[in-house]
Amino acid sequence: MISLHEKLKQLRKERGLSQQDLSFHFGYKSFTTIQKWEDGSSLPPTKILTQLADFYHISVEELMSTERRVAIPILGTVRGGPLRYASQEFKGLEYVDEKEGSPEEHFYLEVIGDSMINARIYPEDLVYVHRQDQVENGSIAVILVGEEATIKRVFYEEDKLILKPENPKYQAMIYTQEECETKPIRILGKVIHCKIKL
């Protein structure tokens, strides 16, 4: 469990800000107001809580949550459009509540392309992925086709694997069982949520 004042301090430090930086942003003359929020001797007004949540790109509910946060790596980019190579490079960290997962079992990818826009997955958004090699019919997943990765909705039909976009501009990709083995095609993980960046 974590208190609000500990959460405020953690959020500030995660972004490499000083108390002075934050006080300047919110129009306070000195950092003592921020210091009091973080040592628990005073609480931010309701209006400021909303502004703090906006500033940290989280909901007020997340800000007030008593769950501790863990760092999840952003491992690169993935296509949300025509298949192209998805880079596998460390791009930073995002934070989730402890109950939402661990860096051993989860990762984030930045989306490139627009094939999943009707599922509200846009370019530059971050998809939160649970590592697993199988998903339920109709799930949105990150799939590796040869050396190229993509995000699609996964369907199984008889002996075929269907990777369906959520944008009428694009056609579904259909693979036989043999193609799944020879390319090869494998599921890297299931998309749990999407962090909107635009």
Secondary structure, DSSP 8 states (H G I E B T S, - for coil): ---HHHHHHHHHHHTT--HHHHHHHTT-SSTHHHHHHHHTSS---HHHHHHHHHHTTS-HHHHH--S-EEEEEEEEEEESSS-EE------EEEEEEGGG--TTTEEEEEEESSTTGGGT--TT-EEEEEE-S---TT-EEEEEETTEEEEEEEEEETTEEEEE-SSTTS--EEEEHHHHHHTTEEEEEEEEEEE---
